[in-house]
């Protein structure tokens, strides 16, 4: 499954509306921990049937803040959030973003 980058609130709203389920990675371009999380996310895409999306926090601060406020999820970076039917049902961050944790999702 391809990872698609998003930057705007409008893009995000469209993605959440059009898909039953997605995984979103909030990725920092300057954090080594985020680099490792991004690698795990990229490895997961090979086996994933869930649409995968990524936002770069440096380029999409407004979207990152919108997600934190709308879904009552503390902003962290790196962070992965699973959305199902428009609701955030799971999130994890930092060293918990691993291939093993992705396998639990499907």
Order of alpha helices (4+ residues) and beta strands (2+ residues): beta-alpha-beta-alpha-beta-alpha-beta-beta-alpha
